[in-house]
Each structure stands twice: as C-alpha cells, then as structure tokens.
Amino acid sequence: MPVDDALIERLLRVIDEGRRTATYKLALLLGIIDAAAMSPCESELPTRLVAERVLALYYPQTRIYVDGHGTARTPRQISMKTSSVLTAVEGLRTVAHARRCRGIDEVRSALPLEYERTLDSVEETFVRYPIPLMQVVGAGVVPFLYEVDWPEGTSAKSLRRASRDRIRLLDGVADRLVVLGPMLRPLIELHWTRDVARWTRLPMEDEALHTHLFGSERIAFRRAFVADPSDIQHGECFYCGERLGSRPEVDHFLAWSRWPNDAIENLVVADRCNGAKSDHLAATEHLVRWRVRLEMRSADLVAVAQAHRWLSSPDRSRALVQTTYTHVALGTPLWRRGKEFEIAGGPIIAF
C-alpha cells in the first residue's frame, strides 16, 4: 500500500473509532496537526507545544452549552465521571472568569502561573496515555505518525529531565499533515461533536453545538472594531485597493476552513472582494502585501487587538501562512480579483 494511502487509512481509523471513551485521541490528532503547521521544516514536536494546542482546543469547550430546549449543560468530553484534564481546564476557566479573561491567550498573559499549572496537567496526561497509546494496534505499536521512546505511564517531568520530551514525526509526515489538515479537520470536528452529544445526552447534534465547541468563521464584527484595521489600510480594500464603502467586511486572509485563526494578524478588511475570494488562497501579490503589513504594521495591529481585547498572534499567523504556501501543489488556483485566478507553479517561498 502506498505511504499516503496507509497514512490516510490509519488516520481515518483513529477518527472513526467506534469504541472511543474520550475525545483525547481526537484532541491529540488536531494538536499534532496544529503543532506541525506552526513548526515549518521541523520533524520534532515538543510535547509542550502539542499540549498548548490541546489546551487551546479544550478551553472554549468548557463553557456551559444551552441546547435548543433551553437546557444548560456542561459538554462532556469523556464517558467516565471524571477527567483530570477537563477538571484542570474547568478550574482555569473559573479563575479566568473572575478576572474577566475571554480567550486562552488572554488567560496566558493575565494568569501565567495558573495557565502553566493547567498546561502541566494537560501535558502530563497526554504524555502518559494518549501519545504512547494512539498508535497501538492489538497488542503492539504500529507507528504511522511519530516515534516515541517511552512506554505508557511515563511522566512528562522525567522526559524533560532527560531532554526526551519530543514527538519525532516519521519521514514525510509533517508535510502530509499540513496538506491533509484542512481536509481532516472537519471530519475530526464532526466525530468530536458526535461524541460530546452522546456523552452529554443531547437530543440531537446540530450546528449550534459544533459552533459552541469549535467556533465559527462567521463572526459579527462591531463597526468600531472594523474601523481600526481599516485605518491601517488607509481606508482601502486590502485586495483591490479601492476605497472601502459604507459596509466593509472583515476577511480571514488564510481562510478559516483551512486553519481556524481569528488573530488580528490574519484579519483584513475588504469590499466585495471578500465574497469573490471566498475560501481560496490569495494570489502571490496579496501574499506579499500581507507579509509586508505584518512586518511594517505589527505594532499597530497589536494596538488594535489590545484596544478591543482581541487575539494577537503574529508568530502563529506567520507560521500558518508560511506553512500553507510552501506546500501549495502545482496547479492550485490562487485568487487575484473577481473571477481571475493565477495558477501556482508549485510551492511559494515568500518568507
């Protein structure tokens, strides 16, 4: 069986596992995909980075969910009664709520000690169990994503003391995860939502539950918020350069469907170009303009984020865009304007 076919087959087995008792494996898979996308050209992923991405996934999911009948429930991520990971994340949310922190990045900045303690708990659990167990088939381990040299139950602290706290991706896996990630993510989220609905005993799976767990590309941006990045663009559409009309729209430069990222650095203001671009990758000329804006106006973007208590993540935004464009396949259509596209000649190196 070709390598890609074998990798995809094993990934689908993990995602579609019918006897799953927790969302840990799904969280680990998404965490690895995100960590790989944030680490261009790296074949080793620190367990701490993977744990950070897992925590970022779980944190918004600890909010109370109100179903279509008006019943408030805490979404369950595990079939058993308790989970050390979810208990730690819920505790962090309680403290953060008292400090009026909104997102996990704001929590990390305002409550560094509490954040690190929670991250310790997440990393410890995932190092002990999901990481060494995800590739187990029958009684043995059959690596298809990564190699680890520790058995089930090993502590994260012992690995760190020995400088072994890294997941070594198999040859070619990082590149394949970056390419397959945008296609795998919706499937992972679908199965994750189904698991939560079943364990929470919700009467149905609907878009509202999915949005509650994973967020949505469709955000109602306040006019005051839109005005500030518009000023950074001198009142012009980011893509065509025409003057913005009375109803400018905020666009995810790197589409949400590819890599969910609401950071201010990934948001641009556009006119009708927003609808024309849709979820396509932007053409090279727009990529260069985005890179220059990130370099030249970084402080201004951070100031906008701070003024509106919005997420700012320049490093992650840069890494996601860089990783995506350096893995563009030959023949990929890149949107220029209107119905006009350029055809990629292969990977685009613009960083």
Rosetta blueprint (number, residue, H / E / L):
1 M L
2 P L
3 V H
4 D H
5 D H
6 A H
7 L H
8 I H
9 E H
10 R H
11 L H
12 L H
13 R H
14 V H
15 I H
16 D L
17 E L
18 G L
19 R L
20 R L
21 T L
22 A E
23 T L
24 Y H
25 K H
26 L H
27 A H
28 L H
29 L H
30 L H
31 G H
32 I H
33 I H
34 D H
35 A H
36 A H
37 A H
38 M L
39 S L
40 P L
41 C L
42 E L
43 S L
44 E E
45 L E
46 P E
47 T H
48 R H
49 L H
50 V H
51 A H
52 E H
53 R H
54 V H
55 L H
56 A H
57 L H
58 Y H
59 Y H
60 P H
61 Q H
62 T H
63 R L
64 I L
65 Y E
66 V E
67 D L
68 G L
69 H L
70 G L
71 T L
72 A E
73 R E
74 T L
75 P L
76 R L
77 Q L
78 I E
79 S L
80 M L
81 K L
82 T L
83 S L
84 S H
85 V H
86 L H
87 T H
88 A H
89 V H
90 E H
91 G H
92 L H
93 R H
94 T H
95 V H
96 A H
97 H H
98 A H
99 R L
100 R L
101 C L
102 R L
103 G L
104 I H
105 D H
106 E H
107 V H
108 R H
109 S H
110 A H
111 L L
112 P H
113 L H
114 E H
115 Y H
116 E H
117 R H
118 T H
119 L H
120 D H
121 S H
122 V H
123 E H
124 E H
125 T H
126 F H
127 V H
128 R H
129 Y L
130 P H
131 I H
132 P H
133 L H
134 M L
135 Q L
136 V E
137 V E
138 G L
139 A L
140 G E
141 V E
142 V L
143 P L
144 F L
145 L L
146 Y E
147 E E
148 V L
149 D L
150 W L
151 P L
152 E L
153 G L
154 T L
155 S L
156 A H
157 K H
158 S H
159 L H
160 R H
161 R H
162 A L
163 S L
164 R L
165 D L
166 R E
167 I E
168 R E
169 L E
170 L L
171 D L
172 G L
173 V H
174 A H
175 D H
176 R H
177 L H
178 V H
179 V H
180 L H
181 G H
182 P H
183 M H
184 L H
185 R H
186 P H
187 L H
188 I H
189 E H
190 L H
191 H H
192 W H
193 T H
194 R H
195 D H
196 V H
197 A H
198 R H
199 W H
200 T H
201 R L
202 L L
203 P L
204 M L
205 E L
206 D L
207 E H
208 A H
209 L H
210 H H
211 T H
212 H H
213 L H
214 F H
215 G L
216 S L
217 E L
218 R L
219 I L
220 A L
221 F L
222 R L
223 R H
224 A H
225 F H
226 V H
227 A H
228 D H
229 P H
230 S H
231 D H
232 I H
233 Q L
234 H L
235 G L
236 E E
237 C L
238 F L
239 Y L
240 C L
241 G L
242 E L
243 R E
244 L L
245 G L
246 S L
247 R L
248 P L
249 E E
250 V E
251 D E
252 H E
253 F L
254 L L
255 A L
256 W L
257 S L
258 R L
259 W L
260 P L
261 N L
262 D L
263 A L
264 I H
265 E H
266 N H
267 L E
268 V E
269 V E
270 A E
271 D L
272 R L
273 C H
274 N H
275 G H
276 A H
277 K H
278 S L
279 D L
280 H L
281 L E
282 A E
283 A L
284 T H
285 E H
286 H H
287 L H
288 V H
289 R H
290 W H
291 R H
292 V H
293 R H
294 L H
295 E H
296 M H
297 R L
298 S H
299 A H
300 D H
301 L H
302 V H
303 A H
304 V H
305 A H
306 Q H
307 A H
308 H L
309 R L
310 W L
311 L L
312 S L
313 S L
314 P H
315 D H
316 R H
317 S H
318 R H
319 A H
320 L H
321 V H
322 Q H
323 T H
324 T H
325 Y H
326 T L
327 H L
328 V L
329 A L
330 L L
331 G L
332 T L
333 P E
334 L E
335 W E
336 R E
337 R E
338 G L
339 K L
340 E E
341 F E
342 E E
343 I E
344 A L
345 G L
346 G L
347 P L
348 I L
349 I L
350 A L
351 F L
